[in-house]
Amino acid sequence: MDFEAEHLLIFIRQNDFPILVINIRERETEKLLARYYLIQQLGASLEIGILGIAYPDTPFTTISERDHDEQI
């Protein structure tokens, strides 16, 4: 079962690990819901960049909580 955007926002705020996503925005403001990249230091001389990208077809391949009963 999937949840609405508000549940995702709570999940992002309550975690101890970074949630990265570049292609999920608030509908009204177009503001990103979370950070979209992280630069991680590995050893003394190596830095890597990590990007977060949500599967673009998620809205079409999941069942929202309100539609769950209708789909079963």
C-alpha positions as CSV (number, residue, x, y, z in Angstrom):
1,M,0.0,0.0,0.0
2,D,1.3,3.5,-0.8
3,F,0.8,6.7,1.0
4,E,0.1,10.3,0.2
5,A,2.7,13.1,-0.1
6,E,2.3,14.2,3.5
7,H,3.4,10.7,4.7
8,L,6.5,11.0,2.5
9,L,7.3,14.4,4.0
10,I,7.0,13.0,7.5
11,F,9.2,10.0,6.5
12,I,11.9,12.4,5.1
13,R,11.9,14.5,8.2
14,Q,12.0,11.7,10.8
15,N,14.9,9.6,9.4
16,D,18.5,9.6,10.6
17,F,19.7,9.0,7.0
18,P,19.5,11.3,4.0
19,I,16.7,10.9,1.6
20,L,17.8,12.0,-1.8
21,V,15.4,12.8,-4.7
22,I,15.6,15.2,-7.6
23,N,12.4,14.6,-9.4
24,I,9.7,14.8,-6.6
25,R,8.4,18.3,-6.0
26,E,5.6,20.0,-4.1
27,R,2.6,20.4,-6.4
28,E,1.8,24.0,-5.5
29,T,5.3,25.5,-5.0
30,E,7.4,23.2,-7.3
31,K,9.9,23.1,-4.3
32,L,12.0,19.9,-4.0
33,L,10.8,17.6,-1.2
34,A,14.3,16.7,-0.2
35,R,18.0,17.1,-1.0
36,Y,18.9,15.8,-4.4
37,Y,22.6,15.1,-4.0
38,L,25.2,14.2,-1.4
39,I,29.0,14.4,-1.6
40,Q,30.6,11.6,0.4
41,Q,34.3,11.5,1.3
42,L,35.9,8.1,0.9
43,G,39.3,7.9,2.3
44,A,41.7,10.9,2.2
45,S,41.6,11.7,-1.5
46,L,38.3,10.4,-3.0
47,E,34.9,12.2,-3.0
48,I,31.9,10.7,-4.7
49,G,28.6,12.4,-5.6
50,I,25.3,10.5,-5.0
51,L,22.1,11.5,-6.7
52,G,18.6,10.4,-5.8
53,I,16.1,9.9,-8.6
54,A,12.7,8.4,-8.0
55,Y,11.3,5.9,-10.6
56,P,9.4,8.2,-13.0
57,D,6.4,5.8,-13.5
58,T,5.7,5.5,-9.7
59,P,2.4,7.4,-9.9
60,F,1.2,4.9,-12.5
61,T,2.5,1.7,-11.0
62,T,1.4,2.1,-7.3
63,I,-1.8,1.9,-5.5
64,S,-2.6,4.8,-3.2
65,E,-4.2,4.1,0.2
66,R,-7.5,5.6,-0.9
67,D,-7.7,3.4,-4.0
68,H,-6.4,0.2,-2.3
69,D,-9.8,-1.3,-1.7
70,E,-11.0,-0.6,-5.2
71,Q,-8.0,-2.4,-6.8
72,I,-8.2,-5.6,-4.9
